[in-house]
Structures are given as C-alpha cells and as structure tokens.
Amino acid sequence: MKAIVPVIVAAAIGLPGPAQARTLDAIRASGVIGLCAHPNSLPFARKSGEPPGFQVELGQVMARELGVALRLDWIITQYQMRSAGCDILLDVIADREAQGETRLRISKPYYRTGVALAVPSSSPLTSFKSLNETTKVGVQVGSIAAMIIGQRRVPLSTFGFESDSLEAVSNREIDAAAVTPTAASYFNLTHPDNPLRILDRDESIADLNWNVAVGMIRPDDALREAIDRALERLRGDGTIDQIYRRYGIVLQAPK
C-alpha cells in the first residue's frame, strides 16, 4: 500500500463506526477546524518546538481561508482519526483505492510525489533502471517500492522509517534509498555537509507516483468545495510552495 502520511497503520486495530459529518456551517459555528497529524514526524508535523512542520503551517493558512482557527488533534495511526474528532488530514494520496480503508473524501490534488532514489553524490546510479543485482537499496518494510524493486532481483535492506534508510545511504551502508522526495529533500536540508543526490521519479512506474490532496472525514459538499477553493487560492499565490520550500522541498504540480 502506498503511504506518505507519516502515520503507522496497525492492521490489528479495527476501524470504528462512521463518524458524524461535520458540515462547513458547523465548523464555522464552532470557530475551529480540526487537523489530525502525527506529533513527532518532521518535516510533516510535531507537537512542540520549531519548526512545527509543513502540515501545521498549511493547516493554519487553510483555516484562515475558511475563517476559523486550527485545532491540532495528535494521532499515531490513521485509525485514530475518527475517534480524535478531526476534520481533515494533509498530504494524503489522492486515490480512491489507496483510501479504501480510511474512507476519506479527497480534495483536488495540490502536488505530485511518489518514490525516488536518494544516492550519494558520487554514485553512478542515474535511475531505477540502473539498479541491478549489485546495488543494495533501502526500502520501507512492506512498501510497494519493496515489492517492485525486489521483483527486479535487486538486493534490499528494509527499514521502518525513511530517515533510517537515508542515514544508511549517507553512511555508505547501502547504495540507494527508495524514499519520497519529501523525506530526501528534508534530509538534505538538515544534513548540509553531506547532501544526497535525489534522482528523478520514474513516471513510467505508475504505482510509484501519485498526487497528494487533503483528506476529509465525512464532509458535506460545502466543506469539500470550500477546501478546494482554498487550495486553489493558496496554490495560485504561491503560499503552499513557500511553506514546503522552508523545509527544503520543491513541489511538483499534480497530474
């Protein structure tokens, strides 16, 4: 399963029953919109300290666009989002199949990402096609990237977190890490003395590329339309790009 939101999905935890829909009118009447985020997942979000993470910053400006304040609801797994009472999640995959278990409604996408290769600056690797039986690649355990790259008989080293595989590349323990450009770009921002080279994503591998959107928990049509309008304004004036750029990330337009 594709996953870029830094929320660990525990298969043993069952989904709770349907949550009450929060209409746009109800959100405006309460004066707040709730954002679910992981409390320790920079560059996405963190509960205390600076920087707060791009999800927190984007959530704040989106809330202002809707005329309300932002309430942060901290969760560890996506299965907690309904009991947490939040209204939205950010950086979710804009794909109905990928959101089959979450049952989120999806906004219009606001950027495109996927899986790229991060390699040492001196690496001869140029693309996924240049991987072979002698190149050891770090992958997240159970990821679609692990399956696809493994089918090519490329040696794999599994990690629980993208940051761990990036550290392994930096330390020359492996030849490459299959990670999101988001994770690799933030790693370079925080490791300026030893940056990695991020190879372009291969759009020919459909399962390793996807659009990103706002996930909404049982919204009414008015809320979904208001979120779409807010995203359009914030993309149009460069606000979203500016927020992510502070974390070293250059966004690509959705397809």
MINU-180025 format. One record per residue: residue in three letters; x, y, z of N, C-alpha, C in turn; residue number from 1. Coordinates in Angstrom, 3 decimals, decimal comma. Example, Ala and Ser with C-alpha at 12.3 -4.5 7.8 and 13.67 -1.06 7.14 Angstrom:
<sites>
SITE  base     neast    nnorth       nup    caeast   canorth      caup     ceast    cnorth       cup  tikol
SITE   ala    13,190    -5,690     7,800    12,300    -4,500     7,800    13,200    -3,300     7,800      1
SITE   ser    12,850    -2,250     7,080    13,670    -1,060     7,140    12,900     0,030     7,870      2
</sites>
This chain:
<sites>
SITE  base     neast    nnorth       nup    caeast   canorth      caup     ceast    cnorth       cup  tikol
SITE   met     0,847    -1,199     0,000     0,000     0,000     0,000     0,874     1,238     0,000      1
SITE   lys     0,515     2,213    -0,847     1,234     3,466    -0,849     0,981     4,198     0,453      2
SITE   ala     1,994     4,908     0,948     1,780     5,693     2,163     2,814     6,790     2,260      3
SITE   ile     2,370     8,059     2,322     3,313     9,143     2,565     2,988     9,908     3,819      4
SITE   val     1,755     9,867     4,269     1,457    10,485     5,550     2,174     9,696     6,626      5
SITE   pro     2,940    10,356     7,518     3,758     9,612     8,475     2,933     9,064     9,627      6
SITE   val     1,978     8,227     9,325     1,119     7,622    10,326     1,228     6,117    10,169      7
SITE   ile     1,653     5,425    11,222     1,841     3,994    11,164     0,482     3,315    11,223      8
SITE   val     0,176     2,502    10,226    -1,111     1,832    10,177    -0,979     0,459    10,824      9
SITE   ala    -1,705     0,261    11,905    -1,669    -1,024    12,604    -2,852    -1,852    12,146     10
SITE   ala    -2,577    -2,931    11,429    -3,635    -3,734    10,837    -4,521    -4,368    11,892     11
SITE   ala    -4,009    -4,549    13,075    -4,785    -5,222    14,108    -5,860    -4,333    14,707     12
SITE   ile    -5,797    -3,030    14,432    -6,770    -2,112    15,002    -7,918    -1,960    14,032     13
SITE   gly    -9,130    -2,248    14,460   -10,280    -2,166    13,578   -10,755    -0,742    13,408     14
SITE   leu   -11,389    -0,469    12,268   -11,963     0,851    12,053   -13,205     1,029    12,913     15
SITE   pro   -13,347     2,147    13,586   -14,564     2,415    14,341   -15,721     2,701    13,405     16
SITE   gly   -16,897     2,819    13,964   -18,074     3,105    13,167   -18,009     4,487    12,561     17
SITE   pro   -18,924     4,788    11,627   -18,909     6,073    10,945   -19,004     7,246    11,916     18
SITE   ala   -18,194     8,266    11,654   -18,235     9,469    12,481   -19,314    10,403    11,957     19
SITE   gln   -19,809    11,287    12,816   -20,782    12,276    12,393   -20,126    13,241    11,401     20
SITE   ala   -20,841    13,543    10,340   -20,320    14,503     9,380   -20,225    15,878    10,022     21
SITE   arg   -19,167    16,613     9,674   -19,011    17,988    10,139   -19,220    18,886     8,940     22
SITE   thr   -20,306    19,589     8,922   -20,590    20,472     7,802   -19,746    21,735     7,905     23
SITE   leu   -19,655    22,446     6,773   -18,959    23,728     6,782   -19,623    24,690     7,755     24
SITE   asp   -20,940    24,697     7,795   -21,656    25,589     8,725   -21,320    25,242    10,172     25
SITE   ala   -21,232    23,941    10,479   -20,916    23,526    11,847   -19,501    23,929    12,229     26
SITE   ile   -18,577    23,801    11,293   -17,186    24,182    11,556   -17,095    25,692    11,792     27
SITE   arg   -17,776    26,461    10,982   -17,735    27,914    11,159   -18,450    28,341    12,436     28
SITE   ala   -19,503    27,620    12,789   -20,201    27,944    14,035   -19,335    27,653    15,254     29
SITE   ser   -18,524    26,586    15,186   -17,638    26,245    16,300   -16,390    27,114    16,324     30
SITE   gly   -16,036    27,676    15,160   -14,876    28,558    15,076   -13,562    27,840    14,891     31
SITE   val   -13,581    26,494    14,727   -12,327    25,748    14,565   -12,520    24,617    13,561     32
SITE   ile   -11,425    24,268    12,897   -11,366    23,062    12,079   -10,246    22,198    12,633     33
SITE   gly   -10,508    20,914    12,785    -9,532    20,014    13,387    -8,674    19,325    12,348     34
SITE   leu    -7,359    19,373    12,561    -6,392    18,692    11,699    -5,745    17,562    12,479     35
SITE   cys    -5,819    16,348    11,955    -5,119    15,218    12,562    -3,699    15,146    12,011     36
SITE   ala    -2,721    15,001    12,900    -1,324    14,911    12,491    -0,560    14,097    13,517     37
SITE   his     0,578    13,574    13,093     1,448    12,800    13,979     2,294    13,767    14,805     38
SITE   pro     2,437    13,537    16,115     3,123    14,514    16,967     4,639    14,546    16,844     39
SITE   asn     5,224    13,571    16,135     6,695    13,505    16,063     7,104    13,020    14,683     40
SITE   ser     6,894    13,878    13,677     7,094    13,408    12,300     7,605    14,500    11,373     41
SITE   leu     8,549    15,298    11,816     9,109    16,303    10,927     9,651    15,635     9,662     42
SITE   pro     9,476    16,274     8,502     9,025    17,657     8,296     7,506    17,826     8,254     43
SITE   phe     6,751    16,734     8,466     5,288    16,824     8,372     4,706    17,634     9,528     44
SITE   ala     4,964    17,207    10,755     4,385    17,899    11,910     5,107    17,479    13,177     45
SITE   arg     5,036    18,341    14,188     5,452    17,940    15,528     4,697    18,762    16,555     46
SITE   lys     4,573    18,182    17,736     3,691    18,743    18,755     4,261    19,988    19,409     47
SITE   ser     5,562    20,058    19,560     6,160    21,216    20,222     7,493    21,550    19,579     48
SITE   gly     7,873    22,802    19,658     9,147    23,242    19,113     9,004    23,812    17,718     49
SITE   glu    10,118    24,360    17,234    10,178    24,938    15,901    11,201    24,183    15,058     50
SITE   pro    10,929    24,003    13,776     9,706    24,388    13,080     8,564    23,425    13,402     51
SITE   pro     7,314    23,839    13,183     6,200    22,978    13,555     5,872    21,898    12,535     52
SITE   gly     6,414    22,017    11,311     6,095    21,078    10,243     5,176    21,712     9,214     53
SITE   phe     5,336    21,290     7,971     4,563    21,951     6,922     3,073    21,640     7,002     54
SITE   gln     2,679    20,513     7,586     1,250    20,260     7,736     0,606    21,257     8,694     55
SITE   val     1,298    21,585     9,759     0,774    22,559    10,716     0,673    23,940    10,055     56
SITE   glu     1,722    24,327     9,344     1,707    25,641     8,701     0,637    25,737     7,626     57
SITE   leu     0,509    24,689     6,811    -0,524    24,701     5,782    -1,916    24,651     6,413     58
SITE   gly    -2,063    23,867     7,472    -3,351    23,817     8,168    -3,769    25,175     8,695     59
SITE   gln    -2,812    25,937     9,193    -3,127    27,260     9,739    -3,621    28,209     8,659     60
SITE   val    -2,953    28,216     7,507    -3,388    29,147     6,455    -4,696    28,675     5,823     61
SITE   met    -4,918    27,370     5,746    -6,191    26,877     5,223    -7,330    27,244     6,162     62
SITE   ala    -7,086    27,124     7,467    -8,114    27,512     8,441    -8,473    28,985     8,285     63
SITE   arg    -7,453    29,821     8,097    -7,718    31,250     7,900    -8,562    31,492     6,646     64
SITE   glu    -8,280    30,728     5,599    -9,073    30,859     4,373   -10,540    30,540     4,622     65
SITE   leu   -10,792    29,617     5,549   -12,169    29,229     5,877   -12,786    30,132     6,942     66
SITE   gly   -11,984    31,039     7,499   -12,493    31,965     8,501   -12,587    31,383     9,900     67
SITE   val   -11,756    30,355    10,200   -11,777    29,720    11,512   -10,346    29,545    12,006     68
SITE   ala   -10,212    29,051    13,240    -8,902    28,727    13,800    -8,596    27,244    13,562     69
SITE   leu    -7,333    26,886    13,704    -6,917    25,491    13,542    -6,781    24,833    14,901     70
SITE   arg    -7,368    23,639    15,027    -7,163    22,794    16,214    -6,379    21,571    15,777     71
SITE   leu    -5,306    21,288    16,504    -4,474    20,132    16,179    -4,899    18,939    17,018     72
SITE   asp    -5,175    17,837    16,357    -5,532    16,584    17,021    -4,423    15,582    16,721     73
SITE   trp    -3,675    15,205    17,741    -2,483    14,371    17,544    -2,847    12,891    17,566     74
SITE   ile    -2,447    12,188    16,506    -2,719    10,758    16,399    -1,452    10,029    15,981     75
SITE   ile    -1,401     8,743    16,282    -0,255     7,914    15,901    -0,594     7,053    14,686     76
SITE   thr    -1,820     6,596    14,572    -2,244     5,805    13,422    -3,455     6,456    12,775     77
SITE   gln    -3,637     6,203    11,490    -4,787     6,756    10,788    -6,090     6,236    11,364     78
SITE   tyr    -6,054     5,077    11,988    -7,275     4,516    12,538    -7,784     5,300    13,750     79
SITE   gln    -6,990     6,221    14,261    -7,413     7,042    15,394    -8,115     8,326    14,964     80
SITE   met    -8,151     8,585    13,651    -8,611     9,900    13,212   -10,083    10,139    13,528     81
SITE   arg   -10,915     9,113    13,471   -12,330     9,328    13,727   -12,614     9,550    15,210     82
SITE   ser   -11,951     8,777    16,057   -12,151     8,981    17,492   -11,542    10,301    17,953     83
SITE   ala   -10,522    10,801    17,221    -9,894    12,078    17,580   -10,816    13,252    17,283     84
SITE   gly   -11,753    13,072    16,381   -12,708    14,137    16,089   -12,213    15,188    15,125     85
SITE   cys   -11,120    14,915    14,394   -10,609    15,918    13,462   -11,440    15,922    12,179     86
SITE   asp   -11,247    16,954    11,386   -11,995    17,128    10,146   -11,173    16,790     8,909     87
SITE   ile    -9,852    17,035     8,973    -9,017    16,867     7,784    -7,674    16,238     8,135     88
SITE   leu    -7,054    15,637     7,131    -5,660    15,223     7,163    -5,004    15,802     5,921     89
SITE   leu    -3,725    16,079     5,992    -2,996    16,633     4,859    -2,009    15,609     4,309     90
SITE   asp    -1,589    15,853     3,063    -0,605    15,000     2,384    -1,086    13,563     2,239     91
SITE   val    -2,367    13,403     1,909    -2,879    12,055     1,683    -2,863    11,755     0,191     92
SITE   ile    -2,803    10,481    -0,136    -2,752    10,061    -1,531    -4,122    10,270    -2,176     93
SITE   ala    -4,125    10,970    -3,297    -5,375    11,298    -3,979    -5,803    10,142    -4,873     94
SITE   asp    -6,157     9,043    -4,230    -6,518     7,838    -4,965    -7,559     7,068    -4,151     95
SITE   arg    -8,697     6,775    -4,775    -9,774     6,114    -4,038    -9,362     4,739    -3,533     96
SITE   glu    -8,614     4,013    -4,344    -8,182     2,679    -3,927    -7,257     2,764    -2,712     97
SITE   ala    -6,335     3,734    -2,747    -5,400     3,890    -1,629    -6,124     4,295    -0,356     98
SITE   gln    -7,253     4,987    -0,491    -8,016     5,442     0,665    -9,216     4,531     0,959     99
SITE   gly    -9,183     3,324     0,424   -10,308     2,421     0,600   -10,635     2,125     2,044    100
SITE   glu    -9,608     1,918     2,879    -9,842     1,616     4,284   -10,135     2,873     5,099    101
SITE   thr    -9,536     3,992     4,738    -9,735     5,214     5,527   -11,106     5,838     5,273    102
SITE   arg   -11,653     5,596     4,081   -12,940     6,169     3,676   -12,908     7,704     3,668    103
SITE   leu   -11,750     8,268     3,452   -11,642     9,720     3,356   -12,204    10,215     2,029    104
SITE   arg   -12,790    11,389     2,044   -13,107    12,084     0,808   -11,925    12,972     0,458    105
SITE   ile   -11,655    13,078    -0,815   -10,407    13,684    -1,268   -10,677    15,006    -1,969    106
SITE   ser    -9,839    15,998    -1,644    -9,915    17,286    -2,331    -9,255    17,183    -3,704    107
SITE   lys    -9,275    18,284    -4,423    -8,446    18,368    -5,622    -6,979    18,277    -5,192    108
SITE   pro    -6,128    17,616    -5,978    -4,722    17,477    -5,578    -3,981    18,813    -5,606    109
SITE   tyr    -2,957    18,918    -4,750    -2,184    20,155    -4,750    -0,700    19,945    -5,002    110
SITE   tyr    -0,221    18,712    -5,090     1,110    18,456    -5,636     1,245    16,992    -5,992    111
SITE   arg     2,353    16,661    -6,646     2,614    15,295    -7,083     3,924    14,813    -6,478    112
SITE   thr     3,936    13,569    -6,065     5,139    12,990    -5,485     5,146    11,492    -5,781    113
SITE   gly     5,884    10,746    -5,018     5,982     9,305    -5,234     7,235     8,769    -4,572    114
SITE   val     7,875     7,823    -5,229     9,103     7,223    -4,717    10,244     7,580    -5,652    115
SITE   ala    11,306     8,115    -5,082    12,513     8,440    -5,827    13,681     7,691    -5,206    116
SITE   leu    14,814     7,753    -5,850    16,031     7,176    -5,287    16,927     8,291    -4,770    117
SITE   ala    17,371     8,148    -3,526    18,384     9,039    -2,950    19,696     8,277    -2,917    118
SITE   val    20,731     8,880    -3,468    22,028     8,204    -3,594    23,138     9,152    -3,149    119
SITE   pro    24,316     8,618    -2,815    25,444     9,510    -2,516    25,770    10,385    -3,723    120
SITE   ser    26,319    11,549    -3,476    26,593    12,485    -4,565    27,525    11,900    -5,617    121
SITE   ser    28,392    10,964    -5,217    29,343    10,367    -6,154    28,822     9,099    -6,823    122
SITE   ser    27,591     8,723    -6,560    27,045     7,468    -7,083    26,917     7,493    -8,603    123
SITE   pro    27,193     6,367    -9,272    26,994     6,288   -10,718    25,539     6,038   -11,104    124
SITE   leu    24,678     5,758   -10,129    23,282     5,469   -10,424    22,583     6,696   -11,009    125
SITE   thr    21,735     6,471   -12,001    21,039     7,570   -12,659    19,515     7,417   -12,647    126
SITE   ser    19,010     6,204   -12,375    17,571     5,972   -12,405    17,267     4,604   -11,808    127
SITE   phe    15,978     4,289   -11,692    15,581     2,958   -11,258    16,121     1,891   -12,213    128
SITE   lys    16,193     2,233   -13,497    16,646     1,261   -14,490    18,102     0,874   -14,299    129
SITE   ser    18,876     1,706   -13,610    20,292     1,390   -13,414    20,547     0,508   -12,204    130
SITE   leu    19,503     0,169   -11,443    19,657    -0,768   -10,322    19,878    -2,175   -10,865    131
SITE   asn    20,708    -2,931   -10,177    20,968    -4,306   -10,613    21,267    -5,179    -9,403    132
SITE   glu    21,760    -6,378    -9,651    21,985    -7,348    -8,577    23,144    -6,974    -7,660    133
SITE   thr    23,859    -5,898    -7,978    24,976    -5,482    -7,123    24,674    -4,209    -6,335    134
SITE   thr    23,516    -3,598    -6,577    23,169    -2,348    -5,890    22,187    -2,633    -4,760    135
SITE   lys    22,582    -2,340    -3,554    21,720    -2,593    -2,402    20,874    -1,361    -2,120    136
SITE   val    19,557    -1,571    -2,030    18,623    -0,463    -1,917    17,836    -0,566    -0,613    137
SITE   gly    17,745     0,535     0,099    16,947     0,595     1,308    15,498     0,889     0,979    138
SITE   val    14,584     0,108     1,548    13,154     0,270     1,321    12,433     0,194     2,657    139
SITE   gln    11,225     0,771     2,702    10,405     0,612     3,895     9,759    -0,765     3,873    140
SITE   val     9,749    -1,401     5,021     9,203    -2,752     5,110     7,741    -2,767     4,680    141
SITE   gly     7,385    -3,703     3,821     6,016    -3,852     3,370     5,548    -2,848     2,342    142
SITE   ser     6,446    -2,004     1,828     6,042    -0,953     0,893     5,912    -1,497    -0,521    143
SITE   ile     5,169    -0,755    -1,357     5,049    -1,124    -2,762     6,398    -1,027    -3,453    144
SITE   ala     7,241    -0,094    -3,014     8,578     0,022    -3,596     9,396    -1,234    -3,328    145
SITE   ala     9,264    -1,791    -2,135     9,990    -3,022    -1,810     9,580    -4,138    -2,748    146
SITE   met     8,301    -4,244    -3,044     7,827    -5,300    -3,925     8,320    -5,096    -5,355    147
SITE   ile     8,173    -3,870    -5,861     8,530    -3,608    -7,256    10,029    -3,746    -7,486    148
SITE   ile    10,828    -3,168    -6,589    12,285    -3,254    -6,755    12,769    -4,677    -6,519    149
SITE   gly    12,162    -5,361    -5,547    12,545    -6,744    -5,278    12,279    -7,661    -6,443    150
SITE   gln    11,239    -7,401    -7,231    10,931    -8,218    -8,403    12,036    -8,146    -9,451    151
SITE   arg    12,868    -7,121    -9,369    13,973    -6,964   -10,324    15,257    -7,618    -9,819    152
SITE   arg    15,110    -8,384    -8,751    16,249    -9,118    -8,160    17,338    -8,179    -7,660    153
SITE   val    16,906    -7,000    -7,218    17,825    -6,038    -6,608    17,903    -6,347    -5,118    154
SITE   pro    19,087    -6,434    -4,538    19,205    -6,686    -3,092    18,554    -5,563    -2,285    155
SITE   leu    17,760    -5,946    -1,295    17,045    -4,972    -0,490    17,518    -4,987     0,958    156
SITE   ser    17,447    -3,823     1,578    17,654    -3,689     3,016    16,435    -2,956     3,560    157
SITE   thr    15,693    -3,559     4,487    14,430    -2,982     4,947    14,612    -2,106     6,181    158
SITE   phe    13,820    -1,041     6,231    13,861    -0,076     7,328    12,431     0,264     7,743    159
SITE   gly    12,282     0,662     8,996    10,971     1,076     9,473    10,612     2,489     9,088    160
SITE   phe    11,639     3,338     8,888    11,398     4,751     8,595    12,308     5,214     7,463    161
SITE   glu    11,800     6,149     6,668    12,602     6,672     5,563    13,892     7,314     6,070    162
SITE   ser    13,815     8,013     7,186    15,001     8,683     7,713    16,121     7,695     8,010    163
SITE   asp    15,775     6,492     8,455    16,801     5,485     8,748    17,492     5,018     7,469    164
SITE   ser    16,729     4,834     6,404    17,351     4,408     5,150    18,218     5,517     4,566    165
SITE   leu    17,819     6,768     4,749    18,632     7,886     4,271    19,941     7,991     5,048    166
SITE   glu    19,871     7,766     6,353    21,106     7,742     7,151    22,033     6,638     6,668    167
SITE   ala    21,459     5,490     6,310    22,272     4,362     5,835    22,953     4,699     4,515    168
SITE   val    22,278     5,417     3,636    22,917     5,854     2,390    24,038     6,836     2,698    169
SITE   ser    23,753     7,798     3,578    24,748     8,796     3,939    26,002     8,159     4,527    170
SITE   asn    25,813     7,066     5,261    26,942     6,361     5,878    27,567     5,310     4,965    171
SITE   arg    27,082     5,259     3,705    27,595     4,314     2,703    27,354     2,852     3,092    172
SITE   glu    26,320     2,609     3,863    25,964     1,233     4,230    25,150     0,567     3,124    173
SITE   ile    24,433     1,360     2,344    23,683     0,877     1,198    23,936     1,831     0,034    174
SITE   asp    23,531     1,421    -1,162    23,828     2,215    -2,356    22,760     3,261    -2,663    175
SITE   ala    21,531     3,017    -2,232    20,439     3,934    -2,532    19,304     3,699    -1,552    176
SITE   ala    18,448     4,697    -1,431    17,237     4,558    -0,623    16,044     4,930    -1,484    177
SITE   ala    15,035     4,057    -1,492    13,787     4,339    -2,213    12,857     5,071    -1,252    178
SITE   val    12,756     6,367    -1,407    12,027     7,213    -0,455    11,244     8,282    -1,208    179
SITE   thr    10,381     8,989    -0,500     9,705    10,130    -1,117    10,694    11,280    -1,269    180
SITE   pro    10,555    12,081    -2,325    11,382    13,286    -2,441    11,224    14,202    -1,239    181
SITE   thr    10,062    14,167    -0,602     9,831    14,972     0,602    10,832    14,625     1,682    182
SITE   ala    10,956    13,321     1,968    11,874    12,875     3,014    13,316    13,161     2,639    183
SITE   ala    13,675    12,894     1,388    15,054    13,096     0,951    15,424    14,575     0,954    184
SITE   ser    14,510    15,433     0,535    14,800    16,864     0,499    14,988    17,424     1,907    185
SITE   tyr    14,157    16,995     2,839    14,305    17,468     4,218    15,599    16,929     4,828    186
SITE   phe    15,959    15,708     4,493    17,232    15,154     4,962    18,389    16,040     4,498    187
SITE   asn    18,357    16,453     3,234    19,431    17,311     2,727    19,453    18,664     3,428    188
SITE   leu    18,272    19,206     3,727    18,215    20,479     4,441    18,862    20,373     5,812    189
SITE   thr    18,663    19,249     6,473    19,185    19,068     7,828    20,562    18,414     7,860    190
SITE   his    21,103    18,065     6,704    22,451    17,493     6,603    23,216    18,223     5,500    191
SITE   pro    23,418    19,532     5,643    24,018    20,312     4,558    25,461    19,931     4,248    192
SITE   asp    26,153    19,306     5,193    27,550    18,942     4,950    27,695    17,656     4,156    193
SITE   asn    26,609    16,877     4,045    26,688    15,611     3,322    25,369    15,337     2,598    194
SITE   pro    24,986    16,219     1,668    23,704    16,035     0,988    23,719    14,843     0,034    195
SITE   leu    22,568    14,270    -0,159    22,408    13,173    -1,098    21,888    13,710    -2,430    196
SITE   arg    22,096    12,952    -3,475    21,551    13,300    -4,787    20,203    12,595    -4,938    197
SITE   ile    19,185    13,349    -5,298    17,848    12,787    -5,439    17,554    12,607    -6,921    198
SITE   leu    17,420    11,363    -7,345    17,154    11,075    -8,751    15,688    11,345    -9,074    199
SITE   asp    15,431    11,699   -10,309    14,061    11,975   -10,726    13,184    10,742   -10,565    200
SITE   arg    11,933    10,972   -10,182    10,975     9,866   -10,143    10,773     9,307   -11,552    201
SITE   asp    10,449     8,027   -11,629    10,186     7,373   -12,909     8,675     7,286   -13,088    202
SITE   glu     8,117     8,195   -13,881     6,666     8,236   -14,071     6,145     7,021   -14,837    203
SITE   ser     7,040     6,236   -15,444     6,586     5,047   -16,166     6,160     3,936   -15,216    204
SITE   ile     6,537     4,050   -13,937     6,127     3,062   -12,933     4,955     3,675   -12,176    205
SITE   ala     3,746     3,368   -12,610     2,558     4,064   -12,102     2,403     3,951   -10,592    206
SITE   asp     2,691     2,797   -10,024     2,468     2,594    -8,592     3,458     3,353    -7,720    207
SITE   leu     4,504     3,919    -8,309     5,489     4,671    -7,534     5,316     6,180    -7,703    208
SITE   asn     4,159     6,599    -8,204     3,876     8,018    -8,396     2,420     8,297    -8,065    209
SITE   trp     2,153     9,423    -7,426     0,781     9,750    -7,067     0,614    11,236    -6,780    210
SITE   asn    -0,622    11,690    -6,901    -0,989    13,046    -6,497    -1,312    13,062    -5,014    211
SITE   val    -1,225    14,252    -4,421    -1,446    14,442    -2,990    -2,573    15,451    -2,796    212
SITE   ala    -3,428    15,180    -1,803    -4,612    16,011    -1,585    -4,901    16,145    -0,095    213
SITE   val    -5,934    16,906     0,215    -6,478    16,974     1,572    -7,485    15,848     1,720    214
SITE   gly    -7,360    15,083     2,797    -8,342    14,062     3,116    -9,351    14,619     4,107    215
SITE   met   -10,625    14,432     3,818   -11,684    14,974     4,669   -12,526    13,846     5,242    216
SITE   ile   -12,828    13,937     6,526   -13,554    12,891     7,237   -15,047    13,208     7,199    217
SITE   arg   -15,741    12,584     6,289   -17,189    12,748     6,150   -17,623    14,213     6,069    218
SITE   pro   -17,091    14,975     5,112   -17,515    16,376     4,984   -18,831    16,470     4,208    219
SITE   asp   -19,487    17,601     4,286   -20,587    17,854     3,357   -20,001    18,483     2,090    220
SITE   asp   -20,827    18,628     1,071   -20,330    19,162    -0,194   -19,802    20,578    -0,041    221
SITE   ala   -20,419    21,355     0,836   -19,980    22,749     1,018   -18,569    22,809     1,576    222
SITE   leu   -18,228    21,919     2,516   -16,874    21,908     3,068   -15,873    21,467     2,015    223
SITE   arg   -16,224    20,427     1,271   -15,301    19,950     0,235   -15,044    21,046    -0,794    224
SITE   glu   -16,074    21,754    -1,193   -15,902    22,828    -2,171   -15,097    23,986    -1,586    225
SITE   ala   -15,292    24,286    -0,304   -14,535    25,369     0,337   -13,059    25,003     0,449    226
SITE   ile   -12,774    23,748     0,755   -11,378    23,281     0,805   -10,742    23,402    -0,575    227
SITE   asp   -11,460    22,994    -1,617   -10,921    23,086    -2,974   -10,634    24,540    -3,347    228
SITE   arg   -11,546    25,437    -2,996   -11,323    26,856    -3,321   -10,123    27,406    -2,563    229
SITE   ala    -9,989    27,025    -1,301    -8,849    27,491    -0,509    -7,538    26,995    -1,107    230
SITE   leu    -7,499    25,726    -1,498    -6,284    25,176    -2,109    -5,948    25,904    -3,407    231
SITE   glu    -6,968    26,194    -4,203    -6,728    26,889    -5,460    -6,116    28,269    -5,214    232
SITE   arg    -6,640    28,987    -4,225    -6,086    30,307    -3,914    -4,661    30,206    -3,384    233
SITE   leu    -4,418    29,253    -2,487    -3,105    29,123    -1,865    -2,057    28,591    -2,829    234
SITE   arg    -2,471    27,786    -3,785    -1,544    27,372    -4,845    -1,275    28,539    -5,781    235
SITE   gly    -2,343    29,276    -6,105    -2,211    30,358    -7,074    -1,303    31,479    -6,618    236
SITE   asp    -1,333    31,803    -5,323    -0,492    32,911    -4,847     0,874    32,445    -4,329    237
SITE   gly     1,150    31,148    -4,464     2,468    30,629    -4,091     2,622    30,278    -2,628    238
SITE   thr     1,562    30,391    -1,821     1,676    30,136    -0,384     2,084    28,694    -0,094    239
SITE   ile     1,457    27,742    -0,763     1,776    26,335    -0,498     3,226    26,049    -0,860    240
SITE   asp     3,666    26,535    -2,017     5,066    26,329    -2,417     6,029    26,925    -1,390    241
SITE   gln     5,709    28,096    -0,890     6,584    28,764     0,077     6,679    27,976     1,379    242
SITE   ile     5,564    27,428     1,832     5,578    26,658     3,074     6,483    25,444     2,937    243
SITE   tyr     6,320    24,690     1,862     7,123    23,483     1,696     8,591    23,817     1,441    244
SITE   arg     8,837    24,936     0,758    10,223    25,304     0,464    11,000    25,588     1,736    245
SITE   arg    10,326    26,039     2,792    11,024    26,273     4,062    11,578    24,970     4,644    246
SITE   tyr    11,066    23,854     4,175    11,547    22,545     4,636    12,416    21,870     3,573    247
SITE   gly    12,883    22,667     2,615    13,783    22,155     1,592    13,102    21,446     0,452    248
SITE   ile    11,780    21,527     0,370    11,009    20,723    -0,578    10,483    21,600    -1,709    249
SITE   val    10,781    21,198    -2,944    10,255    21,872    -4,125     9,126    21,005    -4,669    250
SITE   leu     7,917    21,562    -4,668     6,752    20,786    -5,077     6,636    20,715    -6,594    251
SITE   gln     6,109    19,589    -7,064     5,782    19,432    -8,465     4,266    19,470    -8,629    252
SITE   ala     3,819    20,055    -9,717     2,380    20,208    -9,942     1,720    18,847   -10,117    253
SITE   pro     0,485    18,707    -9,652    -0,220    17,428    -9,810    -0,523    17,150   -11,275    254
SITE   lys    -0,735    15,869   -11,582    -1,114    15,454   -12,944    -2,485    14,822   -12,927    255
</sites>
